[in-house]
Amino acid sequence: MKQTTAKLNHLHIAPRKVRLIADGIRGLRVNEAEAQLMFRPQRSSGPLLKLLRSAVANAKNNEKLDADKLVVKSIFVDQGPVMKRFLPRSMGRATPLLKRTSHVTIILEEGAVAAVPRFNINVSKKIKKSKEKSKPAKLKTEKKEEMKKEVQKPKEKVGFFKKIFRRKSV
């Protein structure tokens, strides 16, 4: 079976936290793993989703593998370098803070049969806004005036009794 690998080095999240998410997608089909990562609230699911998509793109373009047959064969998280910082405490003491990093490696393998995907994932692409220099200024001002007319509502006259009964009682 053909395999493809993708690595993510120096992720600024502790390996213990990343392993919780990585264990959840091990052995899943790529489509299901992507769906799992999209709806996880943990912070490490975003970088892992990006890594998974990168591995799928590598498999498609470099290895010429079928994306529907890909399975997450293994994913492992190793400890990266630790940044050491210090927090000042009372009486001139200092407490060490260890800011841990992670190295993540994902290996995708082509399965025997392409399974029917359980999820349909639509990836939205960012569209750059073009500058509206070609439109005349009249159209822009007309749209603004229409918006103002919709927002403004006629004020109703408040009667004497409404003023009296709206007051706070003492």
C-alpha positions in Angstrom: 0.0 0.0 0.0 1.2 3.5 -0.8 1.6 6.0 2.0 2.2 9.7 2.4 3.5 11.7 5.3 3.0 15.2 6.6 4.7 16.9 9.6 3.9 19.8 11.8 6.8 21.0 13.9 7.0 23.6 16.7 3.2 23.7 17.4 2.8 26.0 20.5 0.4 23.6 22.3 1.5 21.0 24.9 1.8 17.5 23.5 -0.5 16.1 26.2 -3.4 18.3 24.9 -2.7 17.5 21.2 -2.6 13.8 21.9 -6.2 13.9 23.1 -7.4 15.1 19.7 -4.9 13.0 17.7 -6.1 9.8 19.4 -9.7 10.5 18.2 -8.8 10.5 14.5 -6.4 7.6 14.4 -7.7 4.8 12.1 -10.5 6.9 10.6 -11.1 7.6 6.9 -9.9 11.1 5.9 -13.4 12.4 5.3 -14.6 11.3 8.8 -11.4 12.6 10.5 -11.9 16.0 8.8 -15.5 16.1 10.1 -14.3 15.2 13.6 -11.7 17.9 13.6 -14.0 20.6 12.3 -16.4 20.3 15.1 -14.0 19.9 18.0 -13.9 22.9 20.3 -10.2 22.3 21.4 -7.6 24.7 20.2 -5.4 22.0 18.8 -8.1 20.7 16.3 -7.4 23.7 14.0 -3.8 23.0 13.3 -4.4 19.2 13.1 -7.2 19.9 10.5 -4.8 22.0 8.5 -2.1 19.3 8.7 -4.6 16.6 7.6 -5.7 18.7 4.6 -2.0 19.2 3.7 -1.4 15.5 3.9 -4.4 14.8 1.6 -3.1 17.4 -0.9 0.3 15.8 -0.8 -1.2 12.4 -1.5 -3.3 13.7 -4.4 -0.7 15.9 -6.1 2.6 14.2 -5.4 1.8 10.5 -4.9 -1.3 10.4 -7.3 -3.5 8.6 -4.7 -7.3 8.6 -4.6 -8.5 10.9 -1.8 -11.6 8.8 -1.2 -9.6 5.7 -0.3 -7.2 7.4 2.2 -7.2 6.4 5.8 -5.3 7.9 8.8 -2.9 5.0 9.3 -1.0 6.6 12.2 -0.7 10.0 13.9 1.8 10.6 16.7 2.7 13.6 18.7 6.2 14.1 20.0 7.5 16.7 22.4 9.3 19.7 20.9 11.6 22.2 22.5 10.4 23.7 25.8 10.6 27.5 26.3 11.5 28.3 29.9 10.0 31.5 31.4 9.8 32.7 35.0 6.9 34.2 37.0 7.8 36.5 39.8 6.5 35.5 43.2 6.5 37.0 46.7 9.7 37.6 48.8 12.0 37.7 45.7 11.2 34.2 44.5 10.5 33.0 41.0 8.3 30.1 39.7 9.4 28.4 36.5 6.8 28.3 33.6 7.5 25.6 31.0 5.9 26.5 27.6 5.8 23.2 25.8 5.7 22.7 22.0 4.7 19.7 19.9 5.9 17.9 16.8 3.0 16.1 15.0 3.4 13.5 12.2 0.5 12.1 10.3 0.8 9.1 7.9 -2.0 8.4 5.4 -2.4 5.1 3.6 -4.5 4.2 0.7 -7.2 1.7 1.7 -8.4 -1.3 -0.4 -11.9 0.0 -1.3 -13.2 3.5 -1.5 -16.1 3.8 1.0 -19.1 6.0 0.5 -18.5 9.2 2.5 -20.8 9.7 5.5 -20.2 13.5 5.5 -20.2 16.1 2.8 -17.7 18.8 3.7 -17.8 22.1 1.9 -14.6 24.1 2.2 -15.4 27.8 1.7 -12.7 29.8 -0.1 -11.9 33.4 0.7 -12.9 35.8 -2.1 -11.0 39.1 -2.3 -13.3 42.1 -2.6 -12.6 44.2 -5.6 -12.6 48.0 -5.4 -15.8 49.5 -6.6 -14.3 52.3 -8.7 -16.3 51.4 -11.8 -19.7 52.3 -10.2 -20.8 55.9 -10.4 -21.1 57.9 -7.2 -24.8 58.4 -7.8 -25.6 54.7 -7.3 -23.7 54.6 -4.0 -25.5 57.7 -2.6 -28.9 56.3 -3.7 -28.2 53.1 -1.9 -27.2 55.0 1.3 -30.3 57.1 1.2 -32.5 54.0 0.8 -30.8 52.4 3.8 -31.5 55.6 5.9 -35.1 55.6 4.9 -35.6 52.0 6.0 -33.9 52.6 9.3 -35.8 55.8 10.3 -39.2 55.2 11.7 -41.8 57.9 12.3 -41.9 58.9 16.0 -45.2 58.5 17.8 -46.5 61.3 20.0 -46.4 60.2 23.7 -49.6 61.2 25.5 -50.0 62.6 29.0 -51.0 59.3 30.7 -48.2 57.4 29.2 -45.7 59.9 30.7 -47.4 59.6 34.1 -47.6 55.8 34.2 -44.2 55.3 32.8 -42.6 57.0 35.8 -41.1 55.0 38.7 -43.3 54.8 41.7 -41.8 56.3 44.8 
